[in-house]
Amino acid sequence: KTLFPDRRDTLTVVSLNTVLWNNLRETNPDPAAIGLTSQHLAYVIYTSGSTGSPKGVMVQHRSLTNLAQAQISHFHVSSQSRVAQFASSSFDASIFEVVMALGSNAALYIPTQAERQTGPEFLSYLVRHRLSHATLPPAMFQSYEHLEQLAAQTTLILAGEAPPPRLVRDLALQGRATVINAYGPTEGTICATAWVCPSGVDVLSIVPIGRPIANTRIYILDAHGAPVPVGVAGELYIGGVGVARGYLNRPELTAEKFFADPFSQEAGARMYRTGDLGRWLSDGNIEFLGRNDFQVKIRGFRIELGEIE
């Protein structure tokens, strides 16, 4: 009624307390009493598979809770933030956005399909609603125009594919926004590493994927499973709280991608083999070097070329 004072007499007000929740308790249930733990599943979401059969990734509550806490500390989300819901609900980036907002008591803004269709349209939406956080694939910025619209308080999180250095530089310099390059597969609970572009940067040759977020470990290993020296290419493995339980009803594939973590002292620790290549930089950040197979990314989605063939 306060939103539409001129329509007070024509609006129908539905009280959810009366219709849905009048017979339910007002306090949270005791998890221990009903057997709930942080190892229970939070969600299952499907990703593409090299055989053409999508695989369901099982993510536990502790992994999702850790992501929510990391978003507060790494991306500085607060109750005053305004977060864009850009990704489709079939893409795990949408979970990243929802948890970022609701896990911080922030506002979640949902643009229309037309408003998220092109870079200029979405930039206009972002500026018009004074959004503070938006997670976007770099392909949204095929045109480098209109970047000056971005406000200094805007945080742009680029994810899904490797961004070109020129784009990151222009977003941080011309657009004045805080630009973060985030990396992580679905099996690592969406985000495993993050790198913040230095403000006012005018020369940028590579865009690192940064360092692990809280309670996450990154290993870069050779073909024999041994850590590689700084500057040497290897395959990225993810350890820590964010590692998913595995693939739903796919025990063979789970055993192929998820392993016991030999570098951790924690009982039952596991790591996920990403299939991505990278190397440690001298400053402790990681440079992404591509894939060790024929998988490619288009607008942030995994595409197996075998399926196309």
ABEGO torsion letter per residue (X at the ends): XAABAAAAAABBBBBAAAAAAAABBABBBBAAAAGBBAABBABBBBBBBAAGBBBBBBBBAAAAAAAAAAAAAAAGBBAABBBBBABBAABAAAAAAAAAAAAAGBBBBBBBAAAAABAAAAAAAAAAAGBABBBBBAAAAABABGAAABBAABBBBBBGBBBBAAAAAAAAAAAGBBBBBBBEBAAAGGBABBBBBBBGBABBABBBAEBBBBGBBBBBBBAAGBBBBBGBBBBBBBBEAABBAEBBGBAAAAAAABBBBAABABBGBBBBBAGBBBBBBAAGBBBBAEBABABBBBGGBBBBAAAAX
